[in-house]
């Protein structure tokens, strides 16, 4: 099985409120609220860390969950968010574009 990489769409507005992320999709103004687990995934989605590492290092220690089940759930969530253009999913690392000032995000 190939490793998957996930990255946040830099064009999505995101704010954390009481431990949950609120996301606004720019192309259709859809608002999403992520629960605590999904928020961890969102915050960890840097495009360079494989999804399985995010699950093992960030999600499993926080919740009592089997790593295989957590990985499948995380992959399903990432693909669902990618379907709304909120997140990117790839079998290769996803480099993030430089900010307008030339400083990497």
Long-range contacts (C-beta under 8 A, 24 or more apart in sequence): 2-91, 3-50, 3-51, 3-52, 3-91, 4-50, 4-51, 4-52, 4-75, 4-78, 4-89, 4-90, 4-91, 5-47, 5-48, 5-49, 5-50, 5-51, 5-89, 5-90, 5-91, 5-92, 5-93, 5-94, 6-41, 6-45, 6-47, 6-51, 6-54, 6-78, 6-87, 6-88, 6-89, 6-90, 6-94, 7-45, 7-46, 7-47, 7-87, 7-88, 7-90, 7-94, 7-96, 8-42, 8-45, 8-86, 8-87, 8-88, 9-85, 9-86, 9-87, 9-88, 10-96, 10-97, 10-105, 12-85, 12-86, 14-42, 23-86, 25-84, 25-85, 25-86, 27-85, 30-84, 32-81, 32-84, 32-86, 36-62, 37-62, 37-63, 37-73, 38-77, 41-74, 41-77, 41-78, 42-87, 45-78, 45-87, 46-96, 47-88, 47-93, 47-94, 47-95, 47-96, 48-93, 48-94, 48-95, 51-75, 51-78
